[in-house]
Amino acid sequence: MISKTTMKNSSFKPVSKASMVLGMLLVSGYSYAQSINMDFSNEYNATSIHAQGDAYFIDKVKELTDGDIGITLHTGGALGKL
């Protein structure tokens, strides 16, 4: 556990403030009122078992969030390499 003295003398303070602000935004109704779209990358082809599992996951996310979270699956390394 981190002591209060360590917290005062370290660089954790700005990070903890930012985390607190982010947490408050997530709890507020503002963030829940928006929808979001994300890209999901997969290096395997669209017919692979990996891509089928990814598609199942994406369908479940869409179903459980009532469409508020949209995910586009990009297979075959379409988004490039790291």
Backbone torsions as a table, in degrees:
resi	resn	phi	psi	omega
1	MET	NA	144.0	-178.1
2	ILE	-90.7	129.2	-179.0
3	SER	-78.2	165.1	178.6
4	LYS	-65.5	-34.5	178.4
5	THR	-64.1	-42.3	178.2
6	THR	-63.0	-40.7	179.7
7	MET	-64.0	-39.7	-179.3
8	LYS	-67.9	-33.6	-174.7
9	ASN	-98.2	14.0	-176.8
10	SER	-126.2	-179.7	179.8
11	SER	-90.4	11.5	179.6
12	PHE	-70.2	-27.0	-173.2
13	LYS	-57.6	-51.7	178.7
14	PRO	-62.1	-35.6	-179.8
15	VAL	-67.1	-41.1	-179.5
16	SER	-67.9	-34.8	176.9
17	LYS	-66.1	-43.1	178.9
18	ALA	-63.8	-39.3	178.4
19	SER	-64.3	-38.5	179.8
20	MET	-66.0	-42.2	178.9
21	VAL	-64.3	-44.7	178.6
22	LEU	-60.9	-43.2	178.5
23	GLY	-60.7	-41.4	179.6
24	MET	-66.0	-37.6	177.8
25	LEU	-66.4	-38.3	179.4
26	LEU	-68.1	-33.2	-179.4
27	VAL	-78.3	-28.0	-178.6
28	SER	-67.9	159.2	179.5
29	GLY	-68.0	-17.6	-177.4
30	TYR	-59.5	-47.4	-176.6
31	SER	-71.9	-26.1	-179.8
32	TYR	-77.9	-18.1	-176.2
33	ALA	-84.5	-4.5	-176.8
34	GLN	-106.7	155.2	172.5
35	SER	-107.3	160.0	-176.1
36	ILE	-137.1	147.0	175.7
37	ASN	-121.7	135.7	-178.8
38	MET	-131.6	160.1	174.7
39	ASP	-105.8	139.1	-179.3
40	PHE	-121.3	118.1	-176.4
41	SER	-98.1	142.3	177.6
42	ASN	-143.9	130.9	-177.6
43	GLU	-82.4	-9.4	-178.8
44	TYR	-90.0	163.3	-178.8
45	ASN	-72.4	164.7	-172.4
46	ALA	-64.5	-22.2	-179.0
47	THR	-94.4	1.3	-178.6
48	SER	-73.0	160.3	178.0
49	ILE	-63.3	-30.7	179.0
50	HIS	-65.7	-46.5	179.7
51	ALA	-67.7	-34.3	177.1
52	GLN	-65.3	-40.9	176.6
53	GLY	-64.9	-40.4	177.2
54	ASP	-62.7	-42.5	179.4
55	ALA	-63.4	-39.5	177.3
56	TYR	-62.5	-45.5	178.3
57	PHE	-59.3	-45.9	-179.1
58	ILE	-62.3	-42.4	177.4
59	ASP	-61.7	-41.5	179.8
60	LYS	-66.4	-41.1	177.7
61	VAL	-61.0	-45.3	179.6
62	LYS	-62.2	-42.8	-179.8
63	GLU	-65.5	-46.4	-175.4
64	LEU	-74.8	-19.0	178.4
65	THR	-105.7	11.6	-178.5
66	ASP	53.4	36.3	177.1
67	GLY	80.6	3.7	179.9
68	ASP	-71.6	-24.3	176.0
69	ILE	-114.9	115.8	178.1
70	GLY	-108.1	133.3	-179.7
71	ILE	-126.3	129.2	177.0
72	THR	-102.8	123.2	-179.4
73	LEU	-88.1	126.4	177.1
74	HIS	-115.6	111.7	-176.7
75	THR	-102.1	171.0	176.4
76	GLY	68.6	22.5	-180.0
77	GLY	69.4	27.3	-175.6
78	ALA	-61.1	-26.2	-178.9
79	LEU	-89.7	-0.6	177.0
80	GLY	97.8	-178.3	-179.6
81	LYS	-101.2	155.7	175.9
82	LEU	-77.3	NA	NA
